[in-house]
């Protein structure tokens, strides 16, 4: 439910929605505002897409037809690069099951699932 104020449209919590005009959502404006506020997320997404495209090209398939995630042997957050020697196709559950610290960083590059093997 939206309500109109002097400043613009707000949602139920009272958050201002700057991408609304005339009660309609402007998706292009919303995306531009998001990318302006979070350039590091945009850069990270571009790197993930490039890694996926490199692995797909190596295997001779489309990037969209890869089942699972593209894993890094040495994590990017731990100094790894997105080069073919460091990339491989991995089960999504294995790629996302790393223990995390309170700030969201990885505790170890080896997940509990991999340790059991």
C-alpha positions as CSV (number, residue, x, y, z in Angstrom):
1,X,0.0,0.0,0.0
2,X,1.4,3.3,-1.0
3,X,0.6,6.7,0.4
4,X,1.4,10.1,-1.2
5,X,3.2,12.8,0.9
6,X,4.7,16.1,0.1
7,X,8.1,14.4,-0.4
8,X,6.7,11.7,-2.8
9,X,5.4,8.2,-2.4
10,X,6.1,6.1,0.7
11,X,5.5,2.4,1.6
12,X,3.8,1.1,4.7
13,X,7.0,1.5,6.8
14,X,7.2,5.1,5.7
15,X,10.3,4.6,3.5
16,X,10.5,7.2,0.7
17,X,10.3,5.7,-2.8
18,X,12.1,8.1,-5.0
19,X,11.6,6.0,-8.2
20,X,7.8,6.4,-8.1
21,X,6.0,9.0,-10.2
22,X,2.3,9.4,-10.6
23,X,1.8,6.2,-8.6
24,X,3.7,4.1,-11.1
25,X,7.1,2.5,-10.6
26,X,9.9,3.7,-12.9
27,X,12.1,0.6,-13.1
28,X,14.9,2.3,-15.2
29,X,15.2,5.1,-12.6
30,X,15.2,2.5,-9.8
31,X,18.0,0.5,-11.3
32,X,20.1,3.6,-12.1
33,X,19.7,4.7,-8.5
34,X,20.6,1.3,-7.2
35,X,23.7,1.1,-9.3
36,X,24.8,4.6,-8.3
37,X,24.4,3.7,-4.6
38,X,26.1,0.2,-4.8
39,X,28.9,0.3,-7.5
40,X,30.8,-2.5,-5.8
41,X,27.8,-4.9,-6.2
42,X,27.6,-4.1,-9.9
43,X,31.3,-4.7,-10.3
44,X,31.0,-8.1,-8.5
45,X,28.1,-9.2,-10.7
46,X,30.0,-8.3,-13.8
47,X,33.0,-10.4,-12.6
48,X,30.7,-13.4,-11.9
49,X,29.1,-13.1,-15.3
50,X,32.6,-13.0,-17.0
51,X,33.7,-16.0,-15.1
52,X,30.6,-17.9,-16.1
53,X,31.1,-16.9,-19.8
54,X,34.7,-18.0,-19.8
55,X,33.8,-21.5,-18.4
56,X,31.0,-21.8,-20.9
57,X,33.2,-20.9,-23.8
58,X,35.8,-23.4,-22.7
59,X,33.2,-26.2,-22.6
60,X,31.6,-25.1,-25.8
61,X,28.1,-24.3,-24.4
62,X,26.0,-21.3,-23.6
63,X,26.5,-19.6,-20.2
64,X,22.8,-20.0,-19.4
65,X,22.9,-23.8,-19.9
66,X,25.5,-24.4,-17.1
67,X,23.9,-26.4,-14.3
68,X,25.2,-25.2,-10.9
69,X,27.6,-22.5,-9.9
70,X,31.0,-21.4,-11.1
71,X,33.3,-22.1,-8.2
72,X,36.8,-20.6,-7.6
73,X,39.5,-23.0,-6.4
74,X,41.0,-20.0,-4.4
75,X,38.2,-17.6,-3.4
76,X,38.2,-14.1,-4.8
77,X,37.9,-12.7,-1.3
78,X,41.0,-14.7,-0.4
79,X,43.1,-13.3,-3.3
80,X,42.0,-15.6,-6.1
81,X,41.5,-14.5,-9.7
82,X,38.8,-15.2,-12.3
83,X,41.1,-17.1,-14.7
84,X,40.3,-20.4,-16.3
85,X,42.8,-22.2,-14.1
86,X,41.0,-21.1,-11.0
87,X,37.4,-21.8,-12.2
88,X,35.3,-24.9,-12.3
89,X,31.6,-25.9,-12.4
90,X,30.3,-26.8,-8.9
91,X,27.1,-27.9,-7.2
92,X,25.3,-24.8,-5.9
93,X,24.9,-26.2,-2.5
94,X,28.6,-26.9,-2.1
95,X,29.5,-23.5,-3.4
96,X,27.3,-21.6,-0.9
97,X,27.8,-23.7,2.2
98,X,31.0,-22.0,3.6
99,X,31.1,-21.0,7.3
100,X,30.9,-17.3,7.7
101,X,32.3,-14.8,10.3
102,X,29.9,-12.2,11.8
103,X,30.9,-9.7,9.1
104,X,30.0,-12.1,6.3
105,X,33.5,-13.1,5.3
106,X,34.5,-16.7,4.9
107,X,36.1,-18.5,7.8
108,X,37.7,-21.2,5.5
109,X,37.9,-22.0,1.8
110,X,36.9,-25.6,2.6
111,X,33.3,-26.1,3.3
112,X,32.0,-28.7,5.8
113,X,30.7,-30.8,2.9
114,X,34.1,-30.9,1.3
115,X,35.8,-31.9,4.6
116,X,33.6,-34.9,4.9
117,X,34.7,-36.3,1.5
